[in-house]
Amino acid sequence: MVVVAFAAAGCGGRDGSGSEETGTEGTASSSSVSSSFGDLTDVCKKGAAKGATAQGVSDSEIQVGVLSDVGFTKNAEFVDAAKVFTSWCNDNGGINGRKIVANTHDTKLMAVRQQMSEACKQDFALVGGGAALDGLGTKERLSCLLPNFPAQVAQMSELGADLSVQASPSQVFGYLPYYQFREWLLKDAYPQSANAIGIINGDSPVTKVLGDIQTETVKAAGGTFVYNDLYPAAGVSDWTPYAQAIKNKGVKGLIFFGQYNQLAKLESVLTSMNYKPDWIDANNNAYSQAFLDLIGSSAAKQNNLVDLGGVLPIESTEPVMNQLKELYKKYAPGATITLPSLRAFSSWLVFAKSAASCGDNLTRSCLMSAATKETQWTAGGLQAPQNLTPGAAPSPCFNVEKTTANGWEPADFGADQGAYRCNIPVKKWTGQYGNGMKLTDVGKSMSDVQ
């Protein structure tokens, strides 16, 4: 379960530094805080919207739920993102005059179903959150017709579920994740590694599925495995046997799924053995300062790479990233911006834009209709364009970061559209990894969504 929480849901073991309490009131007047974000104008604004048009909607407020395993992981990144967005939005008048109230639903890893039931009683929608065992609540969510704008999705039943809008480029049901990254690794950057791939994975049902999908992805990109192993979900005290096996098998490209603190221990052993694969995919859960601190000298001695999947790097100096950093500085000064934070902010932005377009008649039906008409969603410039139409293929764009002695830096991956590379087509998977839950599975249809 620990591996599930820290790997499958992308929590990565980072220690959140913000409060669990989600802010719903700003600290500045609208005149001092721009209502635009990147190339999005008037994201939030004053107005005179009226009417209790749906559950959680009143003349003055919109109740929105945020799922988070914060009570288990102690990682407040989704709570912090909600605090920053809602404070900024409300300072600019809310959504047509209605203030956003963000309710944190602390799933604490195993309490997903209970917290989803609570959300079903009070919230208009779920926005900008995620839980490692999110699939445990999908049946309840669809039964109460609750839309979800997640920052990230972990389990197949939720990944392919109805009434869900994934605003940020990430895994899309039915398509091989990281395929473009794998093809770049195996055909462009390190072709000599293609016939010597290794994968090591946490021994849990959820991460085993992720490992199986990645095995298909690598093979589709032309790779051959020489090493495939599991490690105990509780962690390993001595990684020497694993490091020795990696060396003995001659692994040149290593994929790691699990807690990044465990990868740091493995890399320490590999470095002490003077063994360096051509590349190590640390998984983008490791894209943090905390991982750099843990691996120390291995940041330069091992070639750690992560695919951000078409999301702007945190160290970017683009104006939109600088604007986000200023918002965090203002509204959550102790919080850390993470990759899941960026995905959460994208979800909040598309929710706000879609809700605002509904005017007085803010219903779940209108919200979903507006959001799913976004075919080139970039979150104001925080990410590569994403088609949010149900069933649409994911963006082919990707971007790669690497660890160095000076921190995270962009790798030379052949960017062809700004910060991203977008010229490798997406590919559907052929394996059977489970199915997303549909409204029909709970005796509902879209006509029931009001």
SEDRENPA-315286 format. One record per residue (C-alpha): residue in one letter; y negated, x negated, z negated. Coordinates in steps of 0.2 Angstrom, whole numbers, plus 5000, padded with zeros to 4 digits. Last residue first. Example, Ala and Ser with C-alpha at 12.3 -4.5 7.8 and 13.67 -1.06 7.14 Angstrom:
<sites>
S500549324964A502249384961
</sites>
This chain:
<sites>
Q491051435073V492751345077D494051475079S493851475098M494351285097S496051345092K497051365076G498851395070V498951225060D499851135074T498751225087L497251135080K498050965085M498750825075G498850655084N500550595089G501650455084Y501950275090Q503050305106G502850155118T502050165135W500250115130K498750145142K497849995149V495949965150P495149875164I494549695162N492749675169C491749725153R491249565144Y489949595131A488349525124G487349565139Q488549635152D489549485160A490049395144G491349255149F492249235132D491349075126A491549125107P490049195098E489649115081W490249155063G489749015051N489048845052A490748755050T491348865064T492349035064K492449125081E491749285087V492349385103N491549525113F492349675121C491949805134P493349905142S492550065134P493950185129A494650315141A494050495139G495250615131P493850705122T492150655129L491350525118N491150395132Q490650235124P489250115130A489349945122Q488649935104L487149935093G485949975107G485250145101A486950195095T487650155113W488350315119Q488650325137T489550485140E488850595126K489350775130T490550765115A489250755103A488350915109S489851025110M490450965093L488851005084C488651175093S490351225088R490051165070T488451265069L486651225068N485751375076D484051325070G483951175081C485651125089S484950965097A484550905079A486450915075S486950815090K485650675087A486050665068F487950665071V487650525085L486650425073W487850445058S489350395068S488450235075F487950195057A489750205052R490250085065L488949965060S489549975042P491349945047L490749785055T489949735039I488149745032T488049685014A487249795000G486049724987P484449794995A485049964999Y483550065005K482349935011K483349785014Y484649895023L483349975034E482649795038K484349745043L484549895054Q482949845063N483449665065M485049725073V484049845085P482849695089E484249585095T484449425084S486349445083E487149385067I487949545064P488749545081L488449695092V489949805094G491049795110G492749775102L492249655089D493749545094V494149405081L494449215083N494949085071N495248915079Q495848805064K494948645058A493148715058A493348865047S494848775040S493648675029G493348825018I494548965022L494049075007D492149065010L492249095028F493349255024A491949315012Q490649285025S491449425035Y492349455051A494049455042N494449635046N494149585064N495949525065A496249335061D496849305079I497249125077W497049005092D497748855100P498848835085K498348695073Y499648595062N499048455051M500248505038S498748525026T497948635039L499448745041V499548765022S497648805020E497848925035L499249025026K498149035010A496649105021L497849225029Q498249295012N496449315008Y496249405025Q497349545019G498549595033F498949585051F498949405058I499149355077L499549175080G499449085097K500248915100V501748945090G502948795091K504448885083N504548745070K502648755066I502648935063A504248925053Q503448785042A501948895040Y502949035034P504048925022T502448845015W501549015011D501849004993S501249144982V501449284995G500649454995A501049624987A501449695005P502849565007Y502749465023L503449515040D503949405054N503849385073Y503949215081V504349155099F503349305107T502949305126G501249345133G500749415150A499449545145A500649685144K501749575132V500249555121T499849735120E501649795118T501749675103Q500049735097I500749915096D502249865086G501149765074L500049915072V501550025068K502149895056T500449905048V500750085043P502550075037S502149925026D502849745027G501149655031N501249565048I501549395056I501449375074G501849225085I501449185103A502249045113N502349085131A500549125133S499848975124Q499548865139P498449005146Y497148975133A495449035138D495749135154K497449205156L498149215138L496549235128W495649335140E497149455143R497249475124F495449515122Q495549645136Y497049725128Y496249735111P496949905108L498249975120Y497750155125G498550315120F497450355105V495750265106Q495550105096S493750055093P492150075101S490950165090A490650355091Q492350415086V492250605087S493550715079L493850895080D495650875086A496750725081G497250575091L496750445078E497150565063S499050585066M499050405072Q498450325056A496950215052V495350285059Q493650205058A491850255055P492350435056F491350575064N492550715058P492350905061L493051025047L493951175054C494751215037S496551205044L496051045054R495450955039E496951005028K498150955041T497250785044G497150745025L498750625024G498250555040D496750465032L497950345023A496850195024A495250305022G493750315033G491850355032G490350385043V490250575044L491250725038A490650895043F489751045035D490451005018Q490751115003K492451185001C493351085015A492650925007E493550964991S495250995001M494950825009Q494750744992Q496450814986R497350765003V496650585002A497050554984M498150404988L496950264992K495650304980T495050444991D493250444984H492450584992T490550534993N489450684996A487950645008V486450775007I485450775023K483750855022R483351005033G481650985042N482250975059I483650855054G482850755039G480950745038N480750555042D481050505024N482550605025C483250505039W482950345031S483750395015T485150475024F485550325034V485350195020K486350295008A487750335020A487950155025D488050105007V489450235004F490350175019E490149985014A490550024995N492149914993K492849924976T494549934985F495350074975G493850174969V492950144986D494350214996S493050315006L492750475014V490950535017G490550715017V488950805023Q487950945015I486450995026E484951055017S483351155016D483651315025S485551305021V487051215030G488551165020Q489651305028A488751365043T487151455049A486351475032G484651495041K483051405045A482451255054A480551225051G480351045057K480150865052K481050725061C482650625062V483250525077D481450535084T481750415098L483450315102D483150155111G483350055095F483150175081S481650285081S480950385066S479850235061V479650215042S477850205035S477250375040S478850455034S478450415016A479550285007T480950294994G482050415003E483150544995T485050574998G485750414992T487650394990E488150344973E489550214974S488250084972G488149934983S488949764982G490549794991D491949664989R492749635005G494649655004G494849685023C494349865023G494849885041A495850045037A497549965042A497249795034F496549815016A497149985012V498849975021V499149795014V498849864997M500050005000
</sites>
